[in-house]
């Protein structure tokens, strides 16, 4: 999303938890699936959903890196070098 670099996404994530983000995305999806979706708010809701997806992707990437590091620490080093 334009203007949303990793630092801004990380800062936003500190204020927004995974469950909250996913719940909001579910709510937006439900709104968009309705037959009477308000076209005046459609672009705003899609923009918010795109931002939430960016935040979630950043969180997934960070979590994946952390898990990889933790698992690597569990693997014993080869004593033969």
MDTraj code that builds the backbone (N, CA, C; nanometers):
import mdtraj as md
import numpy as np

residues = "UNK UNK UNK UNK UNK UNK UNK UNK UNK UNK UNK UNK UNK UNK UNK UNK UNK UNK UNK UNK UNK UNK UNK UNK UNK UNK UNK UNK UNK UNK UNK UNK UNK UNK UNK UNK UNK UNK UNK UNK UNK UNK UNK UNK UNK UNK UNK UNK UNK UNK UNK UNK UNK UNK UNK UNK UNK UNK UNK UNK UNK UNK UNK UNK UNK UNK UNK UNK UNK UNK UNK UNK UNK UNK UNK UNK UNK UNK UNK UNK UNK".split()
xyz = np.array([
    [0.0839, -0.1159, 0.0000],
    [0.0000, 0.0000, 0.0000],
    [0.0895, 0.1237, 0.0000],
    [0.0638, 0.2190, -0.0835],
    [0.1503, 0.3368, -0.0902],
    [0.1613, 0.4048, 0.0457],
    [0.2846, 0.4406, 0.0821],
    [0.3057, 0.5105, 0.2072],
    [0.3174, 0.4208, 0.3297],
    [0.2973, 0.2917, 0.3138],
    [0.3056, 0.2011, 0.4272],
    [0.4312, 0.1173, 0.4166],
    [0.5423, 0.1691, 0.4704],
    [0.6659, 0.0926, 0.4709],
    [0.6686, 0.0002, 0.5916],
    [0.7722, -0.0794, 0.6003],
    [0.7800, -0.1799, 0.7073],
    [0.7749, -0.1181, 0.8468],
    [0.8392, -0.0019, 0.8644],
    [0.8379, 0.0604, 0.9968],
    [0.6970, 0.1043, 1.0362],
    [0.6237, 0.1614, 0.9419],
    [0.4872, 0.2065, 0.9731],
    [0.3958, 0.0873, 0.9981],
    [0.4165, -0.0205, 0.9220],
    [0.3355, -0.1402, 0.9436],
    [0.3668, -0.1995, 1.0807],
    [0.4957, -0.2056, 1.1159],
    [0.5340, -0.2598, 1.2466],
    [0.4757, -0.1757, 1.3596],
    [0.4787, -0.0442, 1.3442],
    [0.4216, 0.0434, 1.4469],
    [0.2716, 0.0214, 1.4581],
    [0.2055, 0.0057, 1.3443],
    [0.0612, -0.0183, 1.3454],
    [0.0318, -0.1529, 1.4102],
    [0.1171, -0.2504, 1.3848],
    [0.0952, -0.3839, 1.4403],
    [0.0984, -0.3813, 1.5925],
    [0.1813, -0.2944, 1.6487],
    [0.1896, -0.2849, 1.7944],
    [0.0551, -0.2454, 1.8540],
    [-0.0264, -0.1780, 1.7749],
    [-0.1572, -0.1338, 1.8228],
    [-0.2700, -0.2288, 1.7813],
    [-0.2408, -0.3226, 1.6925],
    [-0.3443, -0.4079, 1.6355],
    [-0.2990, -0.5530, 1.6434],
    [-0.3723, -0.6362, 1.7127],
    [-0.3358, -0.7765, 1.7250],
    [-0.3836, -0.8585, 1.6056],
    [-0.3289, -0.9783, 1.5944],
    [-0.3629, -1.0686, 1.4842],
    [-0.5131, -1.0966, 1.4805],
    [-0.5681, -1.1351, 1.5939],
    [-0.7107, -1.1698, 1.5992],
    [-0.7973, -1.0494, 1.5636],
    [-0.7574, -0.9329, 1.6101],
    [-0.8330, -0.8117, 1.5789],
    [-0.8276, -0.7819, 1.4289],
    [-0.7102, -0.7933, 1.3693],
    [-0.6957, -0.7685, 1.2258],
    [-0.7773, -0.8677, 1.1440],
    [-0.7705, -0.9946, 1.1814],
    [-0.8450, -1.0967, 1.1078],
    [-0.9955, -1.0774, 1.1259],
    [-1.0365, -1.0393, 1.2459],
    [-1.1779, -1.0125, 1.2698],
    [-1.2281, -0.8956, 1.1867],
    [-1.1462, -0.7914, 1.1787],
    [-1.1859, -0.6765, 1.0978],
    [-1.1923, -0.7138, 0.9498],
    [-1.0948, -0.7929, 0.9033],
    [-1.0983, -0.8385, 0.7644],
    [-1.2232, -0.9209, 0.7366],
    [-1.2602, -1.0063, 0.8290],
    [-1.3819, -1.0865, 0.8118],
    [-1.5047, -0.9976, 0.8026],
    [-1.5079, -0.8944, 0.8861],
    [-1.6199, -0.8015, 0.8828],
    [-1.6273, -0.7253, 0.7511],
    [-1.5128, -0.6823, 0.7017],
    [-1.5096, -0.6119, 0.5725],
    [-1.5561, -0.7042, 0.4614],
    [-1.5092, -0.8275, 0.4625],
    [-1.5507, -0.9241, 0.3611],
    [-1.7016, -0.9451, 0.3648],
    [-1.7566, -0.9573, 0.4841],
    [-1.9017, -0.9745, 0.4968],
    [-1.9755, -0.8540, 0.4399],
    [-1.9230, -0.7339, 0.4664],
    [-1.9846, -0.6128, 0.4106],
    [-1.9828, -0.6160, 0.2583],
    [-1.8675, -0.6536, 0.2027],
    [-1.8509, -0.6515, 0.0570],
    [-1.9338, -0.7589, -0.0130],
    [-1.9660, -0.8654, 0.0590],
    [-2.0457, -0.9739, 0.0000],
    [-2.1955, -0.9447, 0.0022],
    [-2.2359, -0.8436, 0.0760],
    [-2.3785, -0.8104, 0.0827],
    [-2.4265, -0.7514, -0.0490],
    [-2.5521, -0.7736, -0.0778],
    [-2.6110, -0.7201, -0.2007],
    [-2.6279, -0.5688, -0.1958],
    [-2.6376, -0.5144, -0.0762],
    [-2.6634, -0.3710, -0.0637],
    [-2.5395, -0.2924, -0.0194],
    [-2.4218, -0.3348, -0.0659],
    [-2.2986, -0.2667, -0.0280],
    [-2.3056, -0.1204, -0.0741],
    [-2.2661, -0.0321, 0.0149],
    [-2.2705, 0.1118, -0.0115],
    [-2.1498, 0.1501, -0.0979],
    [-2.1761, 0.1914, -0.2199],
    [-2.0685, 0.2249, -0.3123],
    [-1.9869, 0.3445, -0.2652],
    [-2.0449, 0.4287, -0.1825],
    [-1.9724, 0.5446, -0.1312],
    [-1.8610, 0.5051, -0.0340],
    [-1.8736, 0.3903, 0.0288],
    [-1.7715, 0.3459, 0.1236],
    [-1.6899, 0.2278, 0.0701],
    [-1.7247, 0.1779, -0.0454],
    [-1.6591, 0.0593, -0.1008],
    [-1.5079, 0.0778, -0.1126],
    [-1.4637, 0.1865, -0.1747],
    [-1.3201, 0.2082, -0.1929],
    [-1.2483, 0.2188, -0.0583],
    [-1.3106, 0.2857, 0.0383],
    [-1.2495, 0.2982, 0.1708],
    [-1.2348, 0.1627, 0.2382],
    [-1.3344, 0.0784, 0.2261],
    [-1.3293, -0.0542, 0.2893],
    [-1.2245, -0.1432, 0.2218],
    [-1.2162, -0.1343, 0.0889],
    [-1.1154, -0.2130, 0.0161],
    [-0.9755, -0.1626, 0.0528],
    [-0.9592, -0.0315, 0.0657],
    [-0.8299, 0.0242, 0.1057],
    [-0.7915, -0.0237, 0.2457],
    [-0.8867, -0.0229, 0.3374],
    [-0.8601, -0.0700, 0.4737],
    [-0.8233, -0.2181, 0.4725],
    [-0.8939, -0.2969, 0.3928],
    [-0.8633, -0.4398, 0.3831],
    [-0.7231, -0.4614, 0.3285],
    [-0.6842, -0.3848, 0.2277],
    [-0.5498, -0.3970, 0.1708],
    [-0.4444, -0.3643, 0.2760],
    [-0.4699, -0.2617, 0.3560],
    [-0.3762, -0.2258, 0.4622],
    [-0.3668, -0.3369, 0.5667],
    [-0.4813, -0.3909, 0.6069],
    [-0.4811, -0.4995, 0.7051],
    [-0.4062, -0.6216, 0.6518],
    [-0.4237, -0.6522, 0.5254],
    [-0.3528, -0.7652, 0.4646],
    [-0.2024, -0.7396, 0.4676],
    [-0.1597, -0.6167, 0.4376],
    [-0.0174, -0.5823, 0.4438],
    [0.0374, -0.6016, 0.5844],
    [-0.0380, -0.5576, 0.6823],
    [0.0037, -0.5722, 0.8214],
    [0.0159, -0.7206, 0.8569],
    [-0.0811, -0.8003, 0.8174],
    [-0.0783, -0.9443, 0.8477],
    [0.0377, -1.0139, 0.7768],
    [0.0625, -0.9775, 0.6517],
    [0.1753, -1.0381, 0.5788],
    [0.3080, -1.0061, 0.6464],
    [0.3223, -0.8837, 0.6918],
    [0.4447, -0.8439, 0.7619],
    [0.4596, -0.9245, 0.8904],
    [0.3505, -0.9434, 0.9610],
    [0.3544, -1.0203, 1.0854],
    [0.3891, -1.1669, 1.0577],
    [0.3336, -1.2229, 0.9517],
    [0.3647, -1.3615, 0.9143],
    [0.5131, -1.3752, 0.8818],
    [0.5667, -1.2814, 0.8049],
    [0.7086, -1.2866, 0.7681],
    [0.7969, -1.2797, 0.8928],
    [0.7637, -1.1905, 0.9849],
    [0.8402, -1.1791, 1.1086],
    [0.8309, -1.3034, 1.1944],
    [0.7136, -1.3590, 1.2020],
    [0.6941, -1.4810, 1.2803],
    [0.7699, -1.5974, 1.2180],
    [0.7650, -1.6083, 1.0865],
    [0.8373, -1.7157, 1.0168],
    [0.9872, -1.7059, 1.0455],
    [1.0423, -1.5852, 1.0390],
    [1.1838, -1.5649, 1.0666],
    [1.2175, -1.6050, 1.2096],
    [1.1340, -1.5630, 1.3035],
    [1.1588, -1.5962, 1.4442],
    [1.1525, -1.7468, 1.4677],
    [1.0542, -1.8142, 1.4093],
    [1.0424, -1.9594, 1.4247],
    [1.1634, -2.0291, 1.3631],
    [1.2055, -1.9843, 1.2449],
    [1.3240, -2.0434, 1.1809],
    [1.4474, -2.0300, 1.2695],
    [1.4627, -1.9138, 1.3325],
    [1.5767, -1.8929, 1.4225],
    [1.5682, -1.9841, 1.5440],
    [1.4486, -1.9978, 1.6001],
    [1.4320, -2.0838, 1.7172],
    [1.4596, -2.2299, 1.6832],
    [1.4112, -2.2743, 1.5680],
    [1.4340, -2.4127, 1.5265],
    [1.5818, -2.4354, 1.4980],
    [1.6478, -2.3385, 1.4358],
    [1.7913, -2.3515, 1.4066],
    [1.8709, -2.3661, 1.5357],
    [1.8276, -2.2982, 1.6416],
    [1.8963, -2.3100, 1.7706],
    [1.8787, -2.4483, 1.8324],
    [1.7764, -2.5211, 1.7922],
    [1.7519, -2.6547, 1.8467],
    [1.8363, -2.7621, 1.7787],
    [1.8839, -2.7328, 1.6589],
    [1.9613, -2.8307, 1.5831],
    [2.1037, -2.8289, 1.6345],
    [2.1537, -2.9457, 1.6825],
    [2.2907, -2.9482, 1.7353],
    [2.3930, -2.9255, 1.6243],
    [2.5011, -2.8571, 1.6614],
    [2.6069, -2.8337, 1.5641],
    [2.6819, -2.9639, 1.5386],
    [2.7307, -2.9788, 1.4164],
    [2.8081, -3.0981, 1.3783],
    [2.9478, -3.0882, 1.4398],
    [2.9815, -3.1789, 1.5299],
    [3.1126, -3.1705, 1.5979],
    [3.2287, -3.1967, 1.5035],
    [3.2025, -3.2544, 1.3871],
    [3.3128, -3.2836, 1.2945],
    [3.3417, -3.1671, 1.2016],
    [3.2614, -3.0629, 1.2139],
    [3.2948, -2.9424, 1.1480],
    [3.2338, -2.9037, 1.0253],
])
top = md.Topology()
chain = top.add_chain()
for i, resn in enumerate(residues, 1):
    res = top.add_residue(resn, chain, resSeq=i)
    for name in ("N", "CA", "C"):
        top.add_atom(name, md.element.get_by_symbol(name[0]), res)
traj = md.Trajectory(xyz[None], top)
